Amino acid sequence: LSLRVFESDFLCLRPRAGDVWFTQFDELKHVTPKAEYDRSHDFHVAIDPGVETGAVWFQVYPSWDGIWMDIKVFGDYFGYDLGAEQNALNIIKRTKDLTGVGMSRARVSIDPAAHSRTATGPVVKGEYERVGCFGRTGLEEWPHMGHHNPKVNSLSLLEAVLQSADGRIGITFHPRCDRLIKAFSNYVRRRKDGQLLDEPKDPQHP
């Protein structure tokens, strides 16, 4: 009996094991101080804007065989109901705090939905660009993950990267990424009439 199953099904400290989306996630394997920022390597900032705005800072290293990858996530951010401008300024500051360098050294990407307008009018992406929240290639958009349920496609990709079939770990998180670690531990599938569905429960903030 694993510690995770014991904590979820017996102590009720986690979601039921059968409900959890990221079944491969294991804090003992995926959380390590070794996922620290490496000044000699490029880094990325990915932003998901909205009323609940999230961002992650990470670096990608190719494997020795050129097939697998090693992703190290060294920072995260969450802001609630702050507005696009304030979130952008916070992300700029967070980048400086984490890396010691500015946004211009990073590749910065954003959810394509940021083209939509806020309740007050301005396009979210434009607000980020206006205050300088963009990288050396501008403010790129996340790749499209297919027209049929792109959220599920993205989650499935993350699940595959967590650990390969032969046991290789593809992504690690620095312990400071507490919100992200909790998210991977607690993200669950949606239930309908007692049945688990192949889609996430929504919403699941933060």
N, C-alpha and C positions, 0 to 999 in steps of 0.2 A: 504494500500500500504506500503510494507516494505521499510526501509531505503535503503537496498541493491538494491532492484528493482528500486527505485527512482534514486539512484546514477548511476546504470548501464544503464537503458533504457531512462532516461530523461536527466541526466547530463553528460553521457558518461564518467564517472570516472572509471567505471569497465567494464569488458566484458558484453555483453548482458546476462541477467539472464538465458535465455534458453540455452545458450552455456556453461555455467559454469559446470564443472564436479562435484565438491564437493558442492552440493546443500544444504547439512546440515551444512556446515561450517558457523559459526557466531562468529565474533570477540568478541562480548559481552559475549558469552558463553564459547568460547574455548581459549581465551587469558587471562591469569591471572598471577600475580606475585606468586601465590601459587604453580605454577609449577616449583619451585626452586629446586635445587639439595638437596637431603636429605642424609647427611653423614652416616646415620644409615642403608641405603638400598643400594643394589647392583645397578650398572648402566650399560648401554649398549652404545656402539658406533657402528653405522652402516655407512658404507662407500660405496659410488658409484663412483669409479674412472673413469677417462677419461680425455679428453681435458677439459671438464667442470666437475670438481670433487666436489661432495657434501658429507656432513657428518652430522649426527644428534646424539645428546646425549640425552638419555631418561632413565626413570625408569618405571618398570611395577609393579603394586600392584594388587593382587587378590581382588575381591570384597567380601563382607560379605557372599554372597550366593554361592561363588565358581564358578559362571557361567560367570559373567561379569568381566571386568578388568578395571583398571584405569591406563592410560599411561600418564606420565608427561614428556614432551619434554623441556629440559632446556638449550639446546644449538644447534647451527647450524654452518655450515661452507660452503663456496663456493670459489673455486679457479679456475681460467681460465688459461689454457696453461702454467702450472707451471712445469709439469713433475711429475712422480710418487714419486721420492725421496723427492722433496720439499713439495709436498702435504702431504706426510706421516709425515715429520718433523713438518709441520704446525699443523697437527691434534694432534700430541703428545703434542705440546706446548699448544694448545687449551684445551686439556684434563686437563693439569695441571692448567691452568688458571681458568677453570670452577669448578674443584673439589678439587684442592689442593693435589691431589694424582696422581700417574702415571698410565700408561696404564695397568699395571699388576693387578690392582684392578677391571678392567672392563671385560665384555664379548665383544669382538670386532668381527664384521662380515663384510663381503665384498661381492659385487656382484660376482657371479660365473664367469662372463665374464672376471674377472681380471686374469684368466689363459692365456688370449690372450697376444700376444707380442706387445710391443710398436713399433713405427716406427724405433726406434734405436736398437731394439732387445730384451732387457730384459723383462721377464715376469713381469707384473705389481705387482702381488701378492708377488712375490719374492723380489721386490724392497721394498715393505712395510715391509716385514719380516726382510730384511737385516738391516734396520735402527731402528728396535725395535718397529714398529707400530703393535703390536698384544697384546692380552689380556691374562688372566689367563688360558684360554683354547686354546690358539693359535689364529690364524686368521681364524675364521670359515666362511663358505659360507652361504649366504642367502638360505632359503628353496626354493625348486622349487615350483612354483605356477601353475603347470599343463603345458602340452605341447601346449595347444590351447590358444594362446594369453595370456601369463603369465603376461604381463604388465597390461592388462585390469583386470585380476583376482586380481592383487595386488591393483590396484586402487579401485576396488569394495570392497575389504576387508577394506581398509582405510575408504571408505565412510560409511560402516556399523559400524565401530568402533567410528566414530565421534558422532553418536547419535543412541541409540537403538529405537525400535518401541515404547517403553513406555517412551521415553524421557530422558533416562539416558545418560549422557555425558561420553564417553569412553576415550577421549584424550584431553589434554589441553597443551597449549604452553606458555612458558615464553615470556614476551614482547620483550626480547632481540633477539628472533628468528625472526628478521624482514624479512629475505629473505624467510623463510619457511612460515610465515604468509601470505606474498604476494603471494607465490606460491599457497597456499590453496584458497586464494581469487580469483586468476586470471587464474587457470588452466582450459583450455577449451577443448571441444570436437572438432573433425575435421569436417569440412563441405566439402561436395562434391556436386557440382551443386546445391548449396543452401540447401542441405539436411544435417541435423545433423547425424553423424555416431556414433556408439557405440565404439569409439576408440578415443584416445587423438590426438590433433594436435601435430605435431612433426616437428621441435624441439620447445621447450618452455623454453629455458634457459634464465636467471638463475633461 
